[in-house]
Amino acid sequence: MKDLGNLLRRFYKREKRSDAFHDSNIFKVRVDEGGLVPPYSENNVFSLPLSRVDMDDNIIAFPNRFYPRQILKGVTGIFKGNFIPFRVAKIDETHLTADLNHPLSRNVLDLEIRLSDSRISPLDRAGDGVI
């Protein structure tokens, strides 16, 4: 399922699908790797010398922890004020390996959606009347 919005619209309309089923107010679907988030890419994993990592004295980087991308200097597409997290894959005395991939990019997800209430007010309508 590539688009969660379409999934939820189908759920709202109660359409039957081969990859999903619902029982009253419960809807289950399996989402393949990269279905809800961008797929994993080796191009998003790279090593930088620590001189290009802007850590202040109060922050110590640890492997498998997340930090804001803004601390990476001289990386294309990353700028001061970019708080999107990246994962420190590895760190040693001279280099840090950054992983910009989303943490769920390699996972197959089994989602269960429970509808507790549904209302569409006239002001919330979009397109065909389904948000």
N, C-alpha and C positions, 0 to 999 in steps of 0.2 A: 504494500500500500504506500504509494508515494506521497499522497496528500492527506493529511489528517483532517483538513476541512471537508474534503469530499467524503471521507469516512463518517464524520459526524453528521453530514447532511443525509447520507444514506441511513444512518441510524435513526435520525429524526423522522425520516419518511418510512421507516420500517421495511426497507427493501431487503429481500432475501439475497444473500451472496454465497458463493461457493466457498470463499475463504473466511467466512464469519458466520456466526449464529447468534441469535438472541433469545432469551427466555424472559418474557415480560419486560422488566426494566434492566436486564443485564445483556451486554453485548460484548462478545469476545472476538479478537482478531489477532493474527500473527503478522508482525511487521519484519521484513527481511533487513539484513544489514544495510545501513545507509538509507532506509526507507523514510525515517523522520528527521534525520540529521544528515549532513553531507557524509559521503562514504569515506572510509579511511584512505589516506594517501601517504606514502613514504615521503613525498615531497614536503609534507608538513612536519617532518622530523629532521632537525638539523642541530649541529654543534656550533657553539659560539665561544670565543675566548671570554673569560670572566671580565676582561676589560670592557666588553660590550654589554655587560649586564649591570644595570643601574640599581644596585641594592644599597639602601642606606644602612647605617651602622646598627639599626635596630632589627633588621630582617636577616635571617639566616635561611638560605635555601636548602631544602631537603628533597631527596628523590621521592617521586610519586605524590608530591604536594602541588597545589595549584597557586599560581601567582598572576597578577595582571600583566597583560602583554606589554604595557607601556614601559616596563623595566628593560625590555630588549631594545638595544640601540642599533641603528643602522640596518634594520630588517625591513625589506620592502613591504609596504602595506601596514606597518605598525607605527603608530605615532603616539606622542605624549597625550595622555588622557584616554587611551584605549584600555578599558578595564575588562575586556573579554579575557577570561582565564586561559592560561596554557599550563601544561603539566611539565614539571622538571622530570625528565626520564632518567637522567644520570648527571652527576656532578662530581668533579674531582678538583685537584689543586689549581688547574689551569683552564678547564673548559666546563661548560654547562650544555647538556643536550636538551633542547626544547621540543616538546610535542604539542603542536597546535591543533591536532585532531580532537573532535568532540569525544568525550569519554564513552559515549554509547555507539560510536561509529562502527565498531566491530561486533555488535551484539544483535542477535535476533530477539525481538521483544514480543512477549505474549501480553497483550493489553486486555484488561477487563474494565469496561466502562459501565458504571451503574447510573442510570438516569433517576434522579430523585424527584425532579420537577421539570416541567417544560411549559414555557409560556412565551409567546411572541407578542409583544406589544406593537401597536401600529407604528411607533417611532423606531423600532428595532428592525424593521423589514429591510432586506437588501436583495436586489436581483429578483429571483423568483419567490421571494417571501421567506426564504430559509437562510438563516445566518450561518 
